[in-house]
Amino acid sequence: MSDVYDVICVGAGSTGLPLAIKAAERGANILQIEADNRIGGTLHWSSGQIAAAGTRLQKENNISDTPDAHYEDAQRVANGQIDPTVLRLFVDNAADTIDWLMDIGFKPAAGTPVAGESHEAYSTRRYLWGDNQAISILDALRPVHEKLVADGKIDLRLEHRLKSLISDDSGAVTGVVVDTLNGEQTFHGKNVVLACGGYAAGPDLWNDLNPEIPLCSHCNPYSRGDGIVAARELDAQINGKEKFLCTFAGWLEDESDPTSGEFLALSPKARNIWEIFVDVNGKRFMKEDHQSIDYRERNLLKQPGMRMNIVFDEGIRQNASPITMLDPEALKAKFGAHPNFVKADTIEGLASELGIPANALKATVDEYNASVDSDEDKAWDKFFLIRKIENPPFYGIKAMGITVLSPAGVAVDEKLRVLNTSGSPIPNVYAAGEVLGFGRTSGNAFVGGLSLTPAMAFGKILGERMLSW
Ligand SMILES: Cc1cc2nc3c(=O)[nH]c(=O)nc-3n(C[C@H](O)[C@H](O)[C@H](O)COP(=O)(O)OP(=O)(O)OC[C@H]3O[C@@H](n4cnc5c(N)ncnc54)[C@H](O)[C@@H]3O)c2cc1C
C-alpha cells in the first residue's frame, strides 16, 4: 500500500465497518485504525434496534412508508430537536442500509418491524432488530470485512489509537498521529473519517462538556471522545451538549468509577412494578409504572443528581420478578454490603440508610399502603397495587439515570464534512456515528434506532460515494 492512503478511517465499529467495506469495494487504498484489539466497537454492547422507511422488509409486510414520514415522526418524538440536515441525509439512506445488511446475511427477528418497543412508538412499523442484539449485525458485517482485510484491500491496524489530526498550512487535514504498542506513528491520507464513537466512557471530556450531568455510564469503554478532542484541536464546532436524556435507570457498581453503571429492570413492559420510587425528600414523584418510557426518563432527569430511591419490603423481594440481572441470592447478599443497596428493620431505619427524612418516608409508605388496601392510588395512579410495604426487612436501592450515549459532538454539513467554529468545512476531514453527538441524530429524546442506524447509514454512504480521491 502507498504512503498516502486514499482514506484513513478512525474506528472499526458501527460506522467504520460499513465505511471500510464500501470504500474498499470501490478500490480505495484504505487504512483503518482501531484502538481496541478487536473490531465491532459498540456493536458488542448495543441492543441493535434499527429503523428505516421504505425497506424491502416493510414492502414484504405490506407496510407503506416513506422517508418523509420517517422524518416527521422522528422530529415529533424528538420535539423537533434533531439536526434537520443530518436527519434528511439519514432518512433518505436508511432503507438502502438495512436492505444491504439483509443482502449480506442480517436476519430480522420474527415479528419485526414493529412501531415501538423500548422507546416511544413510531406511527408505523419501521423498527427492527436481530435475534442477538447488535451482534446479529456484526455477524453479517464481519465476514465481508474479514475477507477484504485478508485480501489486502483494507489495511486494518488494531490497537492503534488516534492521538491527533495533522493539518497543513492551509488548514487541510493530511493525516493522523496514532499511539501504538510500538510507540507513536504518523499516517498520511487524502481523506480522514472520524468514526470513533462518543464520549460516555470518557469522564474527563464528559465533565468538560456536561459538568452538570452526573455520569453513570454503561457503554463501550473505548467511547472516550478521542475524535471530538482531536477535531476540537483543529477548531471544529462541538455542540449539542444540552440534548441529553438519561436512560431509566440503574446504579453505580463502583462509586469511584462513573463508567460502572449497571441496569435495573424497571420497565412495566418487562415486569410488574411492585416497588415505589421516592425522591430525596422521601416523597413519590412519578407514576412508577407509567407505560411511557419518555415520561419515566424525563421525571428522573428532573430529580437532583438524576437520583431516586427504590423502596420495598421482604414480601416484595421474595415475590416480585427480579429487579436486577443478578441471581436472587446474590442480590439479597448485596443489601447492607453495597453502598447503593441498603436495608433496615424499620422504615425510619431505612430512611436513615437512604439519607432521606424518616417522617416523610413513613408518611409516604403509609399512604401507599392505604392505596393498596383501597386499590386506588389517588396520588399517582399507579396500576400495580399488588402488595403493601409492611414486612421487614425493608429494602432500598439508590438508583440514578444511566448514560449509554453522549449528547454533544462534531458539527457536519450535508456531506458529513466537519465544520469549524465559523461554519466552514475543514478540508479532508469527515465525521459520522456517535462522534456527531446523539443529540444531532435523535434530539433530546430516544427515537427508535436513531443512533445505530445513522451510524451505519453514514458509514455506508461515505464509503460508497461521499469521499473522492
Ligand atoms: C447499551 C447500549 C445499547 C444501545 N442500543 C441502541 C439501539 O438499540 N439502537 C440505537 O440506535 N442505538 C443504540 N445504542 C447506541 C449505538 O449502538 C451507538 O451510538 C453506535 O453503535 C455508535 O457507533 P459508532 O460507530 O459511532 O461507534 P462505535 O461502534 O463505538 O465504533 C467506534 C470505534 O472506534 C474505536 N475508537 C475509539 N477511539 C479510538 C481512537 N482514538 N482511535 C482508534 N479507534 C478508536 C472504538 O474502539 C470503536 O471500535 C446503544 C448503545 C449502548 C451503549
The ligand as an SDF file (V2000), in Angstrom:
LIG
                    3D

 53 58  0  0  0  0  0  0  0  0999 V2000
  -26.0860   -0.4780   25.9150 C   0  0  0  0  0  0  0  0  0  0  0  0
  -26.3340    0.2570   24.6220 C   0  0  0  0  0  0  0  0  0  0  0  0
  -27.4810   -0.0260   23.8820 C   0  0  0  0  0  0  0  0  0  0  0  0
  -27.7170    0.6720   22.6880 C   0  0  0  0  0  0  0  0  0  0  0  0
  -28.8010    0.3360   21.9440 N   0  0  0  0  0  0  0  0  0  0  0  0
  -29.0530    1.0210   20.8040 C   0  0  0  0  0  0  0  0  0  0  0  0
  -30.1560    0.6700   19.9710 C   0  0  0  0  0  0  0  0  0  0  0  0
  -30.8640   -0.3040   20.2360 O   0  0  0  0  0  0  0  0  0  0  0  0
  -30.3850    1.4230   18.8530 N   0  0  0  0  0  0  0  0  0  0  0  0
  -29.5940    2.5020   18.5270 C   0  0  0  0  0  0  0  0  0  0  0  0
  -29.8790    3.1840   17.5460 O   0  0  0  0  0  0  0  0  0  0  0  0
  -28.5130    2.8180   19.2630 N   0  0  0  0  0  0  0  0  0  0  0  0
  -28.2160    2.0900   20.3660 C   0  0  0  0  0  0  0  0  0  0  0  0
  -27.0950    2.3740   21.0810 N   0  0  0  0  0  0  0  0  0  0  0  0
  -26.1570    3.3640   20.5450 C   0  0  0  0  0  0  0  0  0  0  0  0
  -25.4350    2.8800   19.2910 C   0  0  0  0  0  0  0  0  0  0  0  0
  -25.1940    1.4900   19.3460 O   0  0  0  0  0  0  0  0  0  0  0  0
  -24.1190    3.6470   19.1380 C   0  0  0  0  0  0  0  0  0  0  0  0
  -24.3670    5.0270   19.1930 O   0  0  0  0  0  0  0  0  0  0  0  0
  -23.4210    3.3240   17.8290 C   0  0  0  0  0  0  0  0  0  0  0  0
  -23.2120    1.9280   17.7250 O   0  0  0  0  0  0  0  0  0  0  0  0
  -22.1170    4.0860   17.7570 C   0  0  0  0  0  0  0  0  0  0  0  0
  -21.4810    3.7870   16.5560 O   0  0  0  0  0  0  0  0  0  0  0  0
  -20.0560    4.4400   16.2640 P   0  0  0  0  0  0  0  0  0  0  0  0
  -19.5600    3.8700   15.0090 O   0  0  0  0  0  0  0  0  0  0  0  0
  -20.1590    5.9070   16.3780 O   0  0  0  0  0  0  0  0  0  0  0  0
  -19.1700    3.9830   17.4960 O   0  0  0  0  0  0  0  0  0  0  0  0
  -18.6010    2.5260   17.8130 P   0  0  0  0  0  0  0  0  0  0  0  0
  -19.4600    1.4540   17.2770 O   0  0  0  0  0  0  0  0  0  0  0  0
  -18.2900    2.5060   19.2590 O   0  0  0  0  0  0  0  0  0  0  0  0
  -17.2520    2.4980   16.9780 O   0  0  0  0  0  0  0  0  0  0  0  0
  -16.1930    3.3520   17.2920 C   0  0  0  0  0  0  0  0  0  0  0  0
  -14.9120    2.5530   17.2160 C   0  0  0  0  0  0  0  0  0  0  0  0
  -13.8150    3.4600   17.3350 O   0  0  0  0  0  0  0  0  0  0  0  0
  -12.8600    2.9140   18.2150 C   0  0  0  0  0  0  0  0  0  0  0  0
  -12.0850    4.0270   18.7830 N   0  0  0  0  0  0  0  0  0  0  0  0
  -12.4050    4.8580   19.7880 C   0  0  0  0  0  0  0  0  0  0  0  0
  -11.4420    5.7660   19.9690 N   0  0  0  0  0  0  0  0  0  0  0  0
  -10.4840    5.4950   19.0380 C   0  0  0  0  0  0  0  0  0  0  0  0
   -9.2300    6.0900   18.7280 C   0  0  0  0  0  0  0  0  0  0  0  0
   -8.7580    7.1330   19.4140 N   0  0  0  0  0  0  0  0  0  0  0  0
   -8.5010    5.5560   17.7160 N   0  0  0  0  0  0  0  0  0  0  0  0
   -8.9470    4.4810   17.0180 C   0  0  0  0  0  0  0  0  0  0  0  0
  -10.1310    3.8750   17.3000 N   0  0  0  0  0  0  0  0  0  0  0  0
  -10.8790    4.3880   18.2760 C   0  0  0  0  0  0  0  0  0  0  0  0
  -13.6650    2.1530   19.2330 C   0  0  0  0  0  0  0  0  0  0  0  0
  -12.8760    1.1500   19.8930 O   0  0  0  0  0  0  0  0  0  0  0  0
  -14.7770    1.5590   18.3650 C   0  0  0  0  0  0  0  0  0  0  0  0
  -14.4100    0.3030   17.8560 O   0  0  0  0  0  0  0  0  0  0  0  0
  -26.8110    1.6840   22.2540 C   0  0  0  0  0  0  0  0  0  0  0  0
  -25.6590    1.9500   22.9920 C   0  0  0  0  0  0  0  0  0  0  0  0
  -25.4030    1.2200   24.1560 C   0  0  0  0  0  0  0  0  0  0  0  0
  -24.1420    1.5050   24.9120 C   0  0  0  0  0  0  0  0  0  0  0  0
  1  2  1  0
  2  3  1  0
  2 52  2  0
  3  4  2  0
  4  5  1  0
  4 50  1  0
  5  6  2  0
  6  7  1  0
  6 13  1  0
  7  8  2  0
  7  9  1  0
  9 10  1  0
 10 11  2  0
 10 12  1  0
 12 13  2  0
 13 14  1  0
 14 15  1  0
 14 50  1  0
 15 16  1  0
 16 17  1  0
 16 18  1  0
 18 19  1  0
 18 20  1  0
 20 21  1  0
 20 22  1  0
 22 23  1  0
 23 24  1  0
 24 25  2  0
 24 26  1  0
 24 27  1  0
 27 28  1  0
 28 29  2  0
 28 30  1  0
 28 31  1  0
 31 32  1  0
 32 33  1  0
 33 34  1  0
 33 48  1  0
 34 35  1  0
 35 36  1  0
 35 46  1  0
 36 37  1  0
 36 45  1  0
 37 38  2  0
 38 39  1  0
 39 40  1  0
 39 45  2  0
 40 41  1  0
 40 42  2  0
 42 43  1  0
 43 44  2  0
 44 45  1  0
 46 47  1  0
 46 48  1  0
 48 49  1  0
 50 51  2  0
 51 52  1  0
 52 53  1  0
M  END
$$$$
